[in-house]
Amino acid sequence: MDALFFAGMIVFLIVLFMGIEYSNNRNFHRRVLEKLYQGYGKGSARKYGSEEMLHICMYYQKHRSDGQIDDITWNDLHMDELYQQINTSLSATGDEYLYYRLRTPVCDEAQMEKAEEQIRFFMEHEEERHRVQRIFYQLGRMRKFSIYEYLDHLDLLGERKSGKYLLWDLAVLASVGAMWFSMPVGTVLLLLVLCHNLMNYFKEYKEIEPYISSFRYIRRLLTGAEELKKKDIAVFSEEQEKLREGYRELSGFLRSSYLVISSETGTGNPLEVALDYLRMLFYFDLIQFNKALAAVRGHMDEIDEIITLLGRMETVIVVGEYRTSLGEAYCVPILHYGENERVFLKVEDLYHPFLKEPVTNSLSASRGVLLTGSNASGKSTFLRAAATAVLLSQTIHTCPASYYEAPFFRLFSSMSLRDDLAGGDSYYMVEIKSIKRILDQIKEKGFPVICFVDEVLRGTNTVERIAASTQIMKMLAAGRTLCFAATHDVELTRLLGEEYDNYHFEERIEENDIFFPYQLMEGPAVSRNAIALLKMLGYEETIIEEAEAMAERFLGSGLWE
């Protein structure tokens, strides 16, 4: 009697502990969600690991296509950093699809209009937004890698030999049966078999644990799809119908994988905790693994479709939150999608979203723009701001400006280049290859090209640079192309006067200090600051005076004496 009471107390305490753990876990998640809801529109505070972007880009890598933003342009515009500033996704599907979206301009007007309707809906309907965010929070992220990295390696793992697992399960039953004849002998046998099963389980499980992780996430995808297809959200009606189809196709995986997949760590669900022990002792997950593996291999397209739908649905919420974080400092762009549209760009109160207190600029251009000005005056920042405005307008339909209107462009840049030591290319070789890719695109049929070039051919001597730059810049201005370029070579403002409009940024030197107003001005730059900066830093007067005299003589005669 005492033994039964003692055993009952142990069971009671175990159940009580698991119940408290489960309750605490639910309260924790509720507090996290409340914090997320309250933080809507306040920007992303997420910290990214050093290699995290390598996994976030996997959906994009699996869905490469023509017309996407190439690596040079992406890196020139520091888009990894801007992605991190924009991203408030709660799930891995949202993380990866947003990255894909920012690298994949939407060239279909109907698709963009539909996305705009969805973005506005969730900006204006808080209750529906919270319900959907809760589902994506429960979906969560993978622990380490992208789901695609796991799926790509499914074929590397052979099927498990489940016969041996069944034999050890029979050994458990035989040990229990032995207790009818001899309780001590049966108990010892049972303990020995269970210890063997437990140790062998962890050895076997280690080999398939990465695949179990992918199965677990697929189940969470299906759970999220099931929840989302139940919601009464009209703007998601098309996506919900496709989720229903995908869910039906993968219903077999749900059945075959239930015993395979242990609970998420820390859920505290008493039933799942009990099942965890049963899986470890009786090999339930190892025995069922082959069925789950076959179900996944046979429905890769359906899994990809569900990831796409869920990612797209969360991305519209993220874009709405990004807009909210910008306050009034954004606009919905006006895009013209015809391939024969007039080539122009009109933007008002443009700024770069990295800047906390930006100076805005406006511009209306129907032909090339050549920017001149002194060092640090704002040329490169303006180029990046304009290029970023084009990219964001054509991907997430959100522009950091008060007004944006333009045709749909193919976007390229050549700005933040460097020597390719691994490939053995000098800076000049890297530069001319980068510009050549833009010239090749101009020859292709399709939407007009807009390109941004910072200091064309800076990697070679002055005479050849100016001669070659002139001809290249004329080619970049030909046809249905809009080129924005920055240069220190004031000679180009005269040589390209018929192809480009001249603008400049200037500096002000006051009381032995230099100030930059960062305002875009019409016409070529007329001031210089390089020699003035030498003076401000205390260089000898002889150097300053001789340098200024040489510069004045050159500007007057065009010759170096």
Buried (B, 14 or more C-beta within 10 A) or exposed (E): EEEEEEEEEEEEEEEEEBEEBBEEBEEEBEEEBEEBEEEBBEBBEEEBEEEBBEBBBBBBBBBEEEEBBBEBBBBBBBBBEBBBBBBBBBBBBBBBBBBBBBBBBBBEEEEBEBBBEBBBBBBEBEEBBBBBBBBBBBBBBBEEBBBBBBBBEBEEEEEBEBEEBEEBBEBBEEBBEBBEEEEEEBBEBBEEBBEEBEEBBEEBBEEBEBBBBBBBBBBBBBBBBBBBBEEEBEBBEEBBEBBBEBBEBBEBBBEBBBBBBBBBEEBBBBEBBBBBEEBBBBBBBBBBBBBBBBBBEEBEEBBBBBBBBBBBBBBBBBBBBBBBBBEEBBBBBEBEBEEEBEBBBBBBBBBBBBEEEBBBBEBEBEBBBBBBBBBBBBBBBBBBBBBBBBBBBBBBBBBBBBBBBBBBBBBBBBBEBEBEEEEEBEBBBBBBBBBEBBBEBBEEEEBBBBBBBBBBBBBBEEEEBBEBBBEBBBBBBEEBBBBBBBBBBBBBBEBBEEBBBBBBBBBEBEEEEBEBEBEBBEEBBEBBBEBBBBBEEEEEEEEBEEBBEEBEEEEEEEEEE
